[in-house]
Amino acid sequence: MAIPGGRLIRLGRRASGETEFPGAAELLAAVPAALLVIDGERVVRDCNAASEALLNLARSAVIGRPIEEMTGHPLTSMAADQPFAAYDLDMVLPVGRHYRGDMTVAPLPERAGWRIVSIHGRASHDISARRGDRVTRTLPAAAAASLLAHEVKNPLSGIRGAAQLLEAGASPEQTELTQLIRREVDRIVGLIDRMEGLSDTRPRVCEPINIHSVLNHARTVACAGFAADNMVRELYDPSLPDVLGNRDGLVQVVLNLLKNAAEATEGNGVITLTTAYRHGLSVAPLGGGQRLALPIELCVIDDGPGAPEEMVPHLFDPFVTSKVSGSGLGLALVDKLVNEMGGIVEYAREGTPARTVFRLLLPRAPVVSGRGSPS
């Protein structure tokens, strides 16, 4: 990392026959923590690669902007010539993204008012804790889910039979819809068979899946039914590699989140589906072992009012709902299905004006030798 107008500082000297030590610029560039250099006006003058990943912005987009826009903190109350540290700090990153971590600030002695701001995140640790906590809270729903599964199968068989009867005298356009109904009923019956053993801890079968094919299917189902009056926008990264997941489980997750968004907007708001590739996020498996990278992000965003603040800590608990006719099982099932695929799901209110964001972070499928895939 090079400070504009500065000079390269060497940390060692080379004697005859000795190798020269790396310079400060090389070392700072390799530091895994996010580093931002600010001048006396608290404007960012340089940053390292870790800060680009944290802020989700290129270096050119970070330089020249106030530190408050990058962290949500103007640093005006701190003396420019004194170091300080703040732990477990709530920060607001660009695009209104909330982040909790530690921040340290140190002055640059040779430049009056200039400082280096370092951010040490706790996201992976916190996510692991929340993920494990949710898994244990979801298990008590097993008995209720088994009972519901048994009762739901009977009306489903009636729906499938009615669709077959309608298909006999339907036009080609109507036939497409009746076939969609039958496919969805068959898929739901398969999921119900799984739900009858909800307390089963066997791993869900996962395979490489194109996440956009899942989204397109779920969107078609939603727009033909409960989200018919909503505007459903798609903002996809077409270069995404395959996700490692279970197709039926992912379809169920997206449908549940779309239904939640449609109900939150009372059936006439805007729902946005986004996909992106995020570097650097990983979680520790609940049973221990090597950390798992979760680079594939899928968001379901709506412009509804969001969950009541007092319910947010329990949003993924079973039987917790603010809806008069809700069962409180939808988000609990979403959380369980995502956990079984090794991913995580989070709720947030982001942006200006604030919108509701359900964010899924999922593992990438292994790259098969001989097949190209973006890194």
C-alpha positions in Angstrom: 0.0 0.0 0.0 1.4 3.4 -1.0 0.4 6.6 0.8 0.1 9.4 -1.8 3.2 11.6 -1.5 4.8 9.4 1.1 8.0 7.5 1.0 8.6 3.8 1.2 9.8 2.8 4.6 12.2 -0.2 4.8 11.9 -2.3 7.9 15.4 -3.9 7.5 18.7 -3.2 5.8 20.6 -5.5 3.5 24.1 -6.4 4.4 26.5 -8.1 2.0 25.0 -11.5 1.0 21.8 -10.9 2.9 18.2 -10.7 1.5 16.4 -7.4 1.9 13.5 -7.5 4.2 10.0 -6.7 2.9 9.0 -3.1 3.0 6.1 -1.7 5.0 4.0 -1.3 1.8 4.2 -5.1 1.2 3.5 -6.0 4.8 0.4 -3.7 5.0 -1.0 -5.0 1.8 -0.8 -8.5 3.1 -2.5 -7.7 6.5 -5.8 -9.6 6.7 -7.5 -6.8 8.6 -9.1 -3.9 6.8 -6.8 -0.8 6.8 -7.8 2.7 5.8 -5.5 5.7 5.7 -7.2 9.0 6.4 -5.9 12.6 6.3 -6.4 15.5 8.6 -9.9 16.1 7.1 -10.8 12.4 7.8 -10.9 11.6 4.1 -9.7 8.2 3.0 -6.4 8.5 1.1 -5.6 4.8 0.7 -6.7 1.3 1.7 -5.6 -2.3 1.4 -7.2 -5.3 -0.2 -8.9 -6.5 3.0 -10.8 -3.2 3.2 -11.9 -3.5 -0.4 -13.4 -7.0 0.5 -15.0 -5.7 3.7 -16.6 -2.6 2.1 -17.4 -4.4 -1.1 -15.9 -1.5 -3.1 -12.9 -1.1 -5.3 -10.0 1.0 -4.0 -10.8 3.7 -6.5 -14.3 4.0 -5.1 -13.1 4.2 -1.5 -10.3 6.9 -1.9 -11.6 10.4 -1.5 -14.6 9.6 0.5 -15.1 10.6 4.2 -14.4 7.9 6.8 -18.0 8.3 8.1 -19.3 7.0 4.8 -17.2 3.9 5.1 -17.8 3.1 8.8 -20.7 5.2 10.0 -18.3 6.9 12.5 -16.8 10.4 11.7 -14.0 10.1 14.4 -14.5 13.8 15.2 -14.5 13.2 19.0 -11.1 11.6 19.0 -7.8 13.4 19.2 -5.9 13.0 15.9 -2.5 12.6 17.6 -3.7 9.9 20.1 -4.3 6.2 19.4 -7.5 4.6 20.6 -9.5 1.4 20.2 -13.3 0.6 20.3 -14.4 -3.0 20.8 -17.7 -4.7 19.7 -18.6 -1.6 17.8 -21.7 -1.2 15.6 -20.6 0.1 12.2 -22.6 1.1 9.1 -20.8 0.2 5.9 -21.7 1.5 2.5 -25.2 0.8 1.2 -26.4 0.7 4.8 -24.9 -2.7 5.6 -24.5 -3.2 9.4 -21.4 -4.7 10.7 -20.0 -5.4 14.2 -16.3 -5.5 14.9 -13.4 -3.8 16.6 -11.8 -0.6 15.4 -8.4 0.7 16.2 -7.0 4.1 15.2 -3.3 5.1 15.2 -1.7 8.4 14.2 1.0 8.7 11.5 3.8 10.6 13.3 5.3 12.1 10.2 2.0 13.5 8.9 0.0 15.8 11.2 -3.6 14.7 11.5 -3.2 11.6 9.4 -4.3 8.2 10.9 -4.5 4.5 10.1 -7.9 3.0 10.8 -8.0 -0.8 11.2 -11.2 -2.9 11.4 -11.1 -6.4 12.9 -14.4 -8.2 12.2 -16.2 -10.6 14.3 -18.8 -11.6 11.7 -17.7 -15.2 11.3 -17.7 -15.8 15.1 -21.0 -14.2 15.6 -22.6 -16.0 12.7 -21.4 -19.4 14.0 -22.9 -18.7 17.4 -26.2 -17.6 16.0 -26.3 -20.5 13.6 -25.7 -23.1 16.4 -28.2 -21.4 18.7 -30.9 -21.5 16.0 -30.4 -25.2 15.2 -31.1 -26.1 18.9 -34.1 -23.8 19.0 -35.6 -25.3 15.8 -35.6 -28.9 17.0 -38.7 -28.5 19.3 -40.8 -27.9 16.2 -40.2 -31.5 15.1 -43.3 -33.0 16.7 -45.6 -30.2 15.5 -44.2 -30.5 12.0 -44.8 -34.2 11.9 -48.4 -33.7 12.9 -48.9 -31.0 10.3 -47.3 -33.1 7.6 -49.8 -35.9 8.1 -52.8 -33.5 7.9 -51.5 -31.7 4.8 -51.1 -34.8 2.6 -54.8 -35.4 2.3 -55.8 -32.0 0.7 -52.7 -32.2 -1.5 -53.9 -35.4 -3.1 -57.2 -33.7 -3.8 -55.5 -30.7 -5.4 -53.4 -33.0 -7.7 -56.5 -35.0 -8.8 -58.4 -31.8 -9.5 -55.5 -30.5 -11.7 -55.5 -33.7 -13.7 -59.3 -33.4 -14.3 -58.9 -29.8 -15.4 -56.0 -30.7 -17.7 -58.2 -33.0 -19.8 -60.2 -30.2 -21.3 -57.7 -27.3 -20.9 -56.2 -25.1 -23.6 -52.4 -25.3 -24.1 -51.9 -22.2 -21.9 -54.0 -23.7 -19.2 -52.3 -27.0 -19.5 -49.0 -25.4 -18.7 -50.5 -24.1 -15.4 -52.1 -27.5 -14.5 -48.8 -29.2 -15.1 -47.1 -26.7 -12.8 -49.7 -27.4 -10.1 -49.0 -31.2 -10.4 -45.2 -30.7 -10.3 -45.5 -28.5 -7.2 -47.8 -30.9 -5.4 -45.4 -33.8 -6.1 -42.5 -31.6 -4.8 -44.4 -30.7 -1.7 -45.3 -34.3 -1.0 -41.6 -35.1 -1.2 -40.8 -32.3 1.3 -43.6 -33.5 3.6 -42.1 -36.9 3.6 -38.9 -35.3 4.8 -40.7 -33.1 7.4 -42.3 -36.2 9.0 -38.8 -37.1 10.1 -37.9 -33.5 11.0 -36.0 -34.6 14.0 -33.8 -36.8 11.8 -30.3 -35.4 11.9 -29.0 -37.2 8.8 -27.3 -34.8 6.4 -29.4 -33.5 3.5 -28.2 -34.8 0.1 -26.5 -31.9 -1.7 -25.3 -31.5 -5.3 -24.1 -28.8 -7.7 -27.1 -26.6 -8.6 -27.5 -23.5 -10.8 -29.1 -21.1 -8.3 -30.7 -19.1 -11.0 -32.7 -22.1 -12.2 -34.0 -22.4 -8.7 -34.9 -18.7 -8.6 -36.6 -18.8 -11.9 -38.8 -21.8 -10.9 -39.7 -20.2 -7.6 -40.5 -16.9 -9.2 -42.8 -18.6 -11.8 -44.7 -20.4 -9.0 -45.0 -17.2 -6.9 -46.1 -15.0 -9.8 -48.8 -17.5 -10.7 -50.2 -17.4 -7.2 -49.6 -15.5 -4.0 -47.3 -12.8 -5.6 -49.4 -12.3 -8.7 -49.9 -8.6 -7.9 -46.3 -7.9 -6.8 -43.6 -6.6 -9.0 -40.7 -9.1 -8.7 -37.4 -7.7 -9.9 -34.3 -9.7 -10.6 -30.8 -8.4 -10.1 -28.5 -11.4 -10.8 -24.8 -12.0 -11.2 -24.9 -14.3 -14.3 -21.3 -15.4 -13.7 -22.0 -17.2 -10.4 -20.7 -20.7 -10.1 -23.0 -23.6 -9.0 -24.1 -23.7 -5.4 -23.7 -26.8 -3.3 -27.3 -27.5 -2.1 -30.5 -29.5 -2.3 -32.7 -28.3 -5.1 -36.1 -29.1 -3.5 -34.9 -27.5 -0.2 -33.7 -24.4 -2.0 -37.0 -24.0 -3.9 -38.9 -24.4 -0.6 -36.7 -21.8 1.0 -37.1 -19.2 -1.8 -40.8 -19.8 -2.0 -41.2 -19.3 1.8 -39.2 -16.0 1.6 -41.2 -14.8 -1.4 -44.5 -15.6 0.4 -43.2 -13.8 3.4 -42.3 -10.7 1.3 -45.7 -10.8 -0.6 -47.5 -10.8 2.8 -45.3 -8.1 4.2 -46.1 -5.8 1.2 -49.8 -6.8 1.3 -49.5 -8.2 -2.1 -48.8 -5.0 -4.1 -45.2 -4.0 -3.3 -41.9 -4.5 -4.9 -39.9 -7.7 -4.3 -36.3 -7.9 -5.4 -34.2 -11.0 -5.9 -30.5 -10.6 -6.0 -27.5 -12.8 -6.3 -23.8 -12.0 -5.8 -20.4 -13.6 -5.1 -18.9 -12.5 -1.7 -15.3 -13.2 -0.9 -13.9 -13.9 2.6 -16.9 -15.1 4.6 -16.7 -18.5 6.3 -18.2 -20.4 9.3 -17.0 -23.1 11.5 -19.1 -26.4 11.2 -21.2 -27.1 14.2 -19.4 -30.4 14.8 -16.0 -28.9 14.4 -13.5 -29.2 11.5 -12.3 -27.0 8.7 -14.1 -23.7 8.2 -16.6 -23.7 5.3 -16.6 -20.8 2.8 -20.0 -19.3 2.0 -19.4 -17.1 -1.0 -22.7 -17.3 -2.8 -25.2 -14.7 -1.6 -28.9 -14.7 -2.4 -31.2 -12.0 -1.1 -35.0 -11.6 -1.0 -35.7 -7.9 -0.5 -39.1 -6.2 0.0 -40.3 -2.7 0.8 -42.6 -3.8 3.6 -42.4 -2.4 7.2 -40.2 -5.3 8.5 -40.6 -7.3 11.7 -41.4 -5.6 15.0 -38.1 -4.8 16.8 -38.9 -6.9 19.8 -39.4 -10.0 17.6 -36.2 -9.8 15.6 -34.0 -11.9 18.0 -36.7 -14.7 17.8 -37.6 -14.3 14.1 -36.4 -17.8 13.2 -37.9 -19.5 16.2 -40.9 -21.8 15.6 -44.4 -20.5 16.3 -43.1 -16.9 16.4 -45.2 -14.6 14.1 -46.7 -11.2 13.9 -49.4 -12.3 11.4 -52.9 -12.9 12.7 -53.3 -16.1 10.7 -49.6 -17.1 10.6 -48.3 -20.4 12.0 -44.8 -19.2 12.7 -43.3 -22.2 11.0 -42.2 -20.6 7.7 -39.0 -18.9 8.8 -38.1 -21.8 11.2 -38.3 -24.2 8.3 -36.2 -21.8 6.1 -33.5 -21.7 8.8 -33.5 -25.5 9.2 -33.3 -26.2 5.5 -30.5 -23.7 5.0 -28.6 -25.1 8.0 -28.8 -28.6 6.6 -27.2 -27.4 3.4 -24.3 -25.8 5.4 -25.4 -22.2 4.9 -26.9 -19.4 7.0 -29.8 -17.1 6.7 -30.0 -13.6 8.2 -32.6 -10.8 8.5 -31.7 -7.1 8.3 -33.2 -3.7 7.6 -30.9 -1.9 5.1 -30.8 1.1 2.8 -32.5 4.5 2.7 -35.4 4.2 2.9 -35.0 1.0 4.8 -36.1 -2.3 3.2 -36.3 -5.8 4.6 -33.5 -8.1 3.5 -33.4 -11.9 4.0 -29.8 -12.9 3.0 -28.8 -16.5 2.3 -25.1 -17.3 2.3 -24.4 -20.7 0.7 -21.4 -22.9 -0.1 -20.0 -23.1 -3.6 -20.0 -26.5 -5.4 -16.5 -27.9 -5.9 -15.0 -27.1 -9.3 -15.0 -30.2 -11.5 -11.8 -30.7 -13.4 -12.0 -29.6 -17.0 -14.9 -27.3 -16.5 -14.5 -23.5 -16.3 -15.9 -21.6 -13.4 -15.3 -18.1 -12.1 -13.2 -17.9 -9.0 
